[in-house]
C-alpha cells in the first residue's frame, strides 16, 4: 500500500512540476532508494559526481600549458551570469537535466544536443543561484580527426597556437574566463568556466577540498584495512 501511495505522489510531482524538474528528480531519487528495483527513468545530463566536472577548472593543473587570448570567452554564444530563463529564450527548453547539492548551493545542469563541425555534441549548462557559471561540450565521436579539428577551431577563434601533441590545455581571456581542452583518452570535452562569479567560485573550491579530504581518508582506511588482512 505504501508503494502505491508513494508512486502516485511521484507521478503527481512529475505532472505538476515537470519531467525535468528538481522536485521530480529528487522525488525519484528517494523513491529508488526505498524501492531499488524500480526502473523509473529521468533524462539526466550527467551520471557521475558533478564535482568532477569543475575540479580541474577551480584548481588548474599547474603542469598544463595556459594560452592567453585577446578575445572574450563565450560558451555557445552565451556570457557568464545569464539566468535560466534567458537561456531558454536563446536555446529553447532543455532536453536533459541533473541536480546536485554542493555545500549550500544547488547546482542545476541543463543539456541540449547539437552539431559542431558536423559532429554530434552534448551541450551542458551549469547553473547555481540562477547564474550560468560553467559550460561543457561533450563530443560524441572520438578519434584523431575530431581532436585535431576541435583544437584548430579553438585556435582560429581565440587566436593562439597550441602544440599538436598536447592532450590537455587551458585558454584564458583578460577577465579570467577559462577554457579547458580535455582529451581523457576516450572522450573529448571542452569546458568553459567563469570564476568572476566569486561567491560561486569560493563555494565550489570549498566543496572540492572537502571531497578530496574524504577521498584521501577513504584511501587511508582502505590501505590500513589491506595491511590488516
Order of alpha helices (4+ residues) and beta strands (2+ residues): alpha-alpha-alpha-beta-alpha-beta-beta-beta-beta-alpha-beta-beta-beta-alpha
